[in-house]
Amino acid sequence: MKLLSVNLGRAKPVPNTDDPDAVTGIDKRPVAGPVRVAAPGPKGIGGSGLAGDAVCKREHHGGDDQAVYTMAREDLDAWERELGRSLANGGFGENLTTCGLDVSGALIGERWRIGSGVVLEVTCGRIPCLTFQGHMGEKQWVKRFTAKGAPGAYLRVIEPGEIRAGDAVEIIHRPDHEVTVALQFRAVTTERKLLPGLLAAGEALHPELLEEARKYVAKHGT
């Protein structure tokens, strides 16, 4: 398991939109050399966990619990075959493109060591939005991405440091539950009846989703 690339984005106009003032950092490109990784601060204030990476809509993106977005190269390859076009590392707006790691199959609360010092913890999957659809330039992209059920993972920074392309990725902790990123994604998108099961992940789950699951249980039961 290794890190194929570290990808950073600059603020640019949102493609394929009617809003001329909309900007996004979703167009991320691989960079050479080390990149500093650290907790950016709470959502709404903090942006990306990677130095030099733009987060434009901080009310929806970035912050400590969505500090780093990771996508498996294997999933990008599968989309290449389906879409009939190439997708570069960073093509989905991910900060980290990995090889040999089942990102969407990771457990909420799973911890990865990257390189010699950085430790990240899985919090949730990525929910597709219209900015992502505009970036991809594919009709019904949000619907198609959701149906695939392999959203990639957001992570929080447990131990800061520097990472670079080629670093080894090691799973150093797997929690004692069965709540994967893929299951969590289905629970909040297409299969709401799965929400009570997310409580098994506890405080490792993104706090907004943990609260959503608790409210569902309070209203509907288990």
C-alpha positions as CSV (number, residue, x, y, z in Angstrom):
1,M,0.0,0.0,0.0
2,K,1.4,3.3,-1.0
3,L,0.7,7.0,-1.8
4,L,0.8,7.5,-5.5
5,S,0.4,11.2,-5.4
6,V,-0.3,14.2,-3.2
7,N,-2.7,16.6,-5.0
8,L,-3.3,20.3,-4.3
9,G,-5.8,22.7,-5.8
10,R,-6.0,26.4,-6.4
11,A,-9.2,28.5,-6.4
12,K,-10.7,28.5,-9.9
13,P,-14.1,29.3,-11.4
14,V,-16.5,26.4,-11.2
15,P,-16.9,24.9,-14.7
16,N,-20.3,24.2,-16.3
17,T,-22.2,26.5,-14.0
18,D,-24.4,29.5,-14.4
19,D,-22.9,31.3,-11.4
20,P,-20.0,33.5,-12.6
21,D,-18.8,34.2,-9.1
22,A,-18.6,30.5,-8.0
23,V,-15.0,29.3,-7.3
24,T,-13.7,25.9,-6.2
25,G,-10.5,24.1,-5.3
26,I,-11.7,20.8,-6.7
27,D,-9.2,20.8,-9.6
28,K,-6.3,19.2,-7.8
29,R,-3.0,18.4,-9.4
30,P,-0.1,16.2,-8.2
31,V,2.8,18.0,-6.7
32,A,6.5,17.1,-6.2
33,G,8.3,17.2,-2.9
34,P,7.0,17.1,0.7
35,V,3.7,18.6,1.7
36,R,2.9,19.6,5.3
37,V,-0.2,18.0,6.8
38,A,-1.9,19.3,10.0
39,A,-5.4,19.7,11.5
40,P,-6.8,22.9,9.9
41,G,-9.3,23.9,12.6
42,P,-13.1,23.5,12.9
43,K,-15.4,23.4,10.0
44,G,-16.4,26.8,8.8
45,I,-13.0,28.2,9.8
46,G,-10.4,25.7,8.9
47,G,-9.8,24.6,5.3
48,S,-7.7,21.8,4.0
49,G,-5.3,19.7,6.1
50,L,-2.7,20.1,3.4
51,A,-0.6,23.2,3.1
52,G,-1.2,25.1,-0.1
53,D,-4.6,23.4,-0.9
54,A,-7.6,25.7,-1.5
55,V,-11.0,25.1,0.2
56,C,-13.4,27.7,-1.1
57,K,-16.8,26.9,0.6
58,R,-15.8,26.3,4.2
59,E,-19.3,26.0,5.4
60,H,-19.5,22.7,3.4
61,H,-15.9,21.6,3.0
62,G,-12.7,21.3,5.0
63,G,-12.2,21.5,8.7
64,D,-10.8,19.0,11.2
65,D,-13.1,16.2,10.3
66,Q,-12.8,16.5,6.6
67,A,-9.1,17.6,6.5
68,V,-7.9,15.1,3.9
69,Y,-9.8,13.5,1.1
70,T,-8.4,10.2,-0.3
71,M,-9.3,8.2,-3.4
72,A,-8.0,4.8,-4.5
73,R,-6.4,4.6,-7.9
74,E,-8.2,1.4,-8.4
75,D,-11.5,3.2,-8.2
76,L,-10.4,5.9,-10.6
77,D,-9.3,3.1,-13.0
78,A,-12.8,1.5,-12.8
79,W,-14.3,4.9,-13.7
80,E,-11.9,5.3,-16.6
81,R,-13.3,2.1,-18.1
82,E,-16.9,3.2,-17.5
83,L,-16.5,6.7,-18.8
84,G,-14.1,5.8,-21.7
85,R,-11.6,8.6,-20.8
86,S,-8.5,9.0,-18.7
87,L,-8.6,10.3,-15.2
88,A,-5.4,11.8,-13.7
89,N,-4.5,11.4,-10.1
90,G,-6.4,14.2,-8.3
91,G,-9.1,13.9,-11.0
92,F,-11.9,13.5,-8.4
93,G,-10.6,16.4,-6.3
94,E,-8.8,14.1,-3.9
95,N,-5.8,15.2,-1.9
96,L,-4.3,11.7,-1.8
97,T,-4.4,9.0,-4.5
98,T,-3.4,5.6,-3.1
99,C,-2.6,2.2,-4.5
100,G,-3.3,-1.1,-2.9
101,L,-5.6,0.3,-0.2
102,D,-9.4,-0.3,-0.1
103,V,-10.4,3.2,0.7
104,S,-14.1,2.9,0.5
105,G,-13.9,-0.4,2.4
106,A,-12.0,1.2,5.3
107,L,-13.7,1.3,8.7
108,I,-14.8,4.5,10.3
109,G,-12.1,5.2,12.9
110,E,-9.4,3.2,11.0
111,R,-6.0,4.8,11.3
112,W,-3.3,5.0,8.6
113,R,0.3,5.9,9.0
114,I,1.7,7.6,5.9
115,G,5.5,7.8,5.6
116,S,7.4,8.0,8.9
117,G,5.1,10.1,11.0
118,V,1.7,11.3,9.7
119,V,-1.3,9.5,11.1
120,L,-4.8,10.0,9.7
121,E,-8.2,8.7,10.9
122,V,-11.1,7.8,8.6
123,T,-14.3,9.8,9.4
124,C,-16.7,9.4,6.5
125,G,-17.2,9.2,2.8
126,R,-17.5,12.0,0.3
127,I,-21.0,13.2,-0.7
128,P,-21.1,14.3,-4.3
129,C,-22.3,17.8,-5.2
130,L,-23.1,19.9,-8.2
131,T,-19.6,21.4,-8.2
132,F,-18.2,17.9,-8.5
133,Q,-20.7,17.3,-11.4
134,G,-19.6,20.5,-13.1
135,H,-15.9,19.6,-12.7
136,M,-16.5,16.2,-14.2
137,G,-18.7,17.4,-17.1
138,E,-20.8,14.3,-17.0
139,K,-24.6,14.3,-17.1
140,Q,-26.3,12.8,-14.1
141,W,-22.9,12.6,-12.4
142,V,-24.2,12.9,-8.8
143,K,-26.7,10.1,-9.4
144,R,-24.1,7.9,-11.1
145,F,-21.4,8.5,-8.4
146,T,-23.9,7.8,-5.7
147,A,-25.1,4.6,-7.3
148,K,-21.5,3.3,-7.6
149,G,-21.1,3.5,-3.8
150,A,-17.4,3.9,-3.7
151,P,-17.0,7.5,-2.5
152,G,-13.5,7.6,-1.2
153,A,-12.8,8.7,2.4
154,Y,-12.3,11.9,4.4
155,L,-9.8,11.7,7.2
156,R,-8.9,13.8,10.2
157,V,-5.2,14.4,11.2
158,I,-4.1,12.6,14.4
159,E,-0.4,13.2,14.1
160,P,0.9,16.0,11.8
161,G,4.0,15.9,9.6
162,E,5.1,15.8,6.0
163,I,4.1,13.4,3.2
164,R,5.1,12.9,-0.4
165,A,4.4,10.7,-3.4
166,G,5.8,7.2,-2.9
167,D,5.3,7.1,0.9
168,A,4.2,3.8,2.3
169,V,0.7,3.6,3.8
170,E,0.2,1.3,6.8
171,I,-3.0,0.5,8.6
172,I,-2.1,0.8,12.3
173,H,-5.5,0.5,13.8
174,R,-8.8,-1.2,12.9
175,P,-11.7,-0.6,15.3
176,D,-13.9,-3.4,16.5
177,H,-17.1,-2.7,14.4
178,E,-18.2,-3.2,10.9
179,V,-19.1,0.3,9.8
180,T,-17.2,0.9,6.5
181,V,-17.1,4.1,4.5
182,A,-19.2,2.5,1.9
183,L,-21.9,1.4,4.4
184,Q,-21.9,4.9,6.0
185,F,-22.3,6.4,2.5
186,R,-25.3,4.2,1.7
187,A,-26.8,5.1,5.1
188,V,-26.8,8.8,4.4
189,T,-27.8,8.6,0.7
190,T,-29.9,5.7,-0.5
191,E,-30.6,3.4,2.5
192,R,-31.6,5.6,5.4
193,K,-32.7,2.5,7.4
194,L,-28.9,1.8,7.9
195,L,-28.4,4.9,9.9
196,P,-28.8,3.3,13.4
197,G,-25.9,1.0,12.6
198,L,-23.6,3.9,12.2
199,L,-23.7,4.5,16.0
200,A,-21.4,1.5,16.4
201,A,-18.6,3.7,15.0
202,G,-19.0,6.2,17.9
203,E,-17.1,9.4,18.2
204,A,-14.8,8.4,15.3
205,L,-17.7,9.1,12.9
206,H,-17.9,12.7,11.5
207,P,-19.9,14.5,14.3
208,E,-22.5,15.8,11.9
209,L,-23.3,12.3,10.8
210,L,-23.2,10.9,14.3
211,E,-25.8,13.5,15.2
212,E,-27.9,12.6,12.2
213,A,-27.8,8.9,13.2
214,R,-28.9,9.8,16.7
215,K,-31.8,11.9,15.6
216,Y,-32.9,9.1,13.2
217,V,-32.9,6.6,16.1
218,A,-34.8,9.0,18.4
219,K,-37.5,9.4,15.8
220,H,-37.7,5.9,14.2
221,G,-36.0,3.6,16.7
222,T,-33.5,1.0,15.8
